[in-house]
């Protein structure tokens, strides 16, 4: 074996080791970290190079004294009104009572959330969406019938955004997992 071939083999083995270690970490997290269902707001991504996927914004309950201010509505001199966007807040996403909640954070590496309303309740809408990849042969699961909500089961890591596991549709208070794989 030549010197170049040996170096190429070493580089290939290093790459395999790196990818395998990331995969092993994700599998360990999935086996040991909490898993919860979270309501989502699908966002239509416009990145065809990444493949077919759903971009999901997580909607979670504020907790731990998290205050999410409303946007300000101002009246313009001509009488029209303008509503400024609500400011973002840094949050840490934690498992609380088998539900994902947002608590205040001062760490700039944590995700940010903005105030939203759902069914008359204040929710924290996480600004960094999570991607859920779907095969080409599957109908778009974000297109729902009236009375249905899209939910995603996620693994809650110690830090960072939750990792999606599976999608489900909630109807009449029951979440039914979707077979999209």
N, C-alpha and C positions, 0 to 999 in steps of 0.2 A: 504494500500500500504506500502510495506516495505521500509526501509531506502535506501537499495541498488537500488530498483526499482525507487525510487524518484530521486536518484542521476543520474541514467542512463537516466531518462526522461529529467532532467535538461541538461545533456551533449548533448543529442539528439537535444533539442530545441536550444541550443547555436550553434550547427553545422548548423542547418537549418537557423538560423538567419544570420550566417556568409556567407553561400552560397547565401542566398537571397539578402544580401546587395551587394555582388559582382555582381550578376545578375542585380540588380536594377541600379548600377552604370554604367554597360555596356549599358543598355537600355537607360538611361539618356544621356550618351555620344552619342549614335547612333542618338538620337532625336535632340540633341542640337549642336553637333560638326560638322564641315564640312565633306562632303563626296566627294571623288574624284576618278577618274579612274587612275590607274598607270600601266605602262607596266612592265611585269615581265620576269624574266629568271628562268624557272622551274629547280629545282635541284632534282635529284633522291635521296630521303632519303633511308636509309637502317636501319630502325628501325621498324621491324614487330610488336613489342609489342604495339606500339602506335595506330595501326589501319591503315586504308587506307587514305592517305592524300597526298597533294602536298606541297612541300617545295618551297616557292617562294621568290626569291631575287628581291627586288624592284629596278627599274631603274628610277632615277629621274634626273631632270635638276639641275646642280649646279647654285647657285644664291648667292647674297650678298657678292661677292668677294671671294667665295670659290675656292681655287686652289687645284687641284688634280694632283700631279706630276706623270709623267710617270715612268715606271720602267727603270732602266739603262741597256743598252746592252754593254757588255764587250767582247773583243776579247781575247781568251785564247792563251797561248804560242803556241799551236799546230794549231792555225788558226781558230778553231771553235768559235762560239759565244755563249754567255750565257746571258739571259735577267733576271735580278732580278725582283721580284714582286714589283709592285708599293706600296709605303707606304700607310697605312690607315690614314684617317683623321676623327676626331670626327665631327659629323654633327648633326644639329637639323633639323627635317623634319617639314616643315610648308606648309600651304595652301597659294599659291600666284596666284591670278588670276584663280581660280578653277583648279589649278594643284599643285601636290605635288612637292616641291623643297627642295634641301639640302642647308643649310646655315652653315657657320662655327660655331663651338661650342668649348668651353674650358671645358665643363662638362664631366667628364669621364663616367657618367651614360648614356649619349646620345649614340645612335648607331654610328658605324663607317662606312665609305664608302671608296671605292677605285675607281680609275679612270677606266672607261670602254669606249668602242667605240660602237656606234650603228648608222648605216646609215651615217657614216662620222662625227658624232657629238659626243662630249665628254659627257658622262653621269656619274653620281655618282651611283655606284652599292652598295646598302646597304648590309653590310656583315652579319647582323643577319636576317635570313630568317623568313618569316611569314608562318604559317601552315594553310592550307585550307583543312579541312577534307571532304572526299567524301564517299558516300555509296558504298558498294561492287558491287551493280548492275549497276553502271554507268561506261561507257567507260572512259578511262583515258583522261581527257580534255587537258592534256599537249601535246598530240600527235596531231600535227596540219598538215594541208596541206600546200604546198608552197604558200606564199603570205599572210599567216595568222599569227597573233601575239596574244599571251595570255596576257590579261589584268585582273586586279582585282580591284573591287571597294572597297575602304577602308574608315573607319572612321578615321579622323585625331585627336588623343587625344592631350591634352595640353602638355604631355610629354610621351616619350616612342615610341615604334613602332606602326604604324598604325594597325588597326584591320580589317581583311578581312570581307567583306559582301557577295560579289558574284563575280563569274568569268564571263569573256566575251571574245569573239574572235573579234579582229579587222581585217577587210578585206576591202580593197578599202576605207579606211578612216572612216569606220563606225564600232562602237562597238556594237556587238549583245550579250546581256546577255545569258549565258548558263543555262539551267534548269538541275542542277545537284543534287537537293535535293530530 
